[in-house]
Amino acid sequence: DRNRQIRTLLSSSSFSALPKEEEAAEKLRIETLTKYQKEMELRTLDSDLARLQTLRAINTGELYTLRGKFKMLSRDYGMGF
């Protein structure tokens, strides 16, 4: 079972951060949410992602370079450079 998990993770065509069971459960959960609940959850997830991306930029040192700042701008605001 462990070897199967490792092969699945290493296979680029089938990579998923969630196992199939969790993915199916999440789809079912999302189907029960109202439009407002979905919007609020997406806002929370977007906020969490922005925080994690900033922490990653600090960790890699990109936050403190001009290239890294432009990279964040293009990602966050869709500006192409």
Stockholm file with secondary structure:
# STOCKHOLM 1.0

chainA/1-81         DRNRQIRTLLSSSSFSALPKEEEAAEKLRIETLTKYQKEMELRTLDSDLARLQTLRAINTGELYTLRGKFKMLSRDYGMGF
#=GR chainA/1-81 SS CHHHHHHHHHCGGGCCSSCHHHHHHHHHHHHTSCHHHHHHHHHHHHHHHHHHHHHHHHHHTGGGSHHHHHHHHHHHHCCCC
#=GC SS_cons        CHHHHHHHHHCGGGCCSSCHHHHHHHHHHHHTSCHHHHHHHHHHHHHHHHHHHHHHHHHHTGGGSHHHHHHHHHHHHCCCC
//
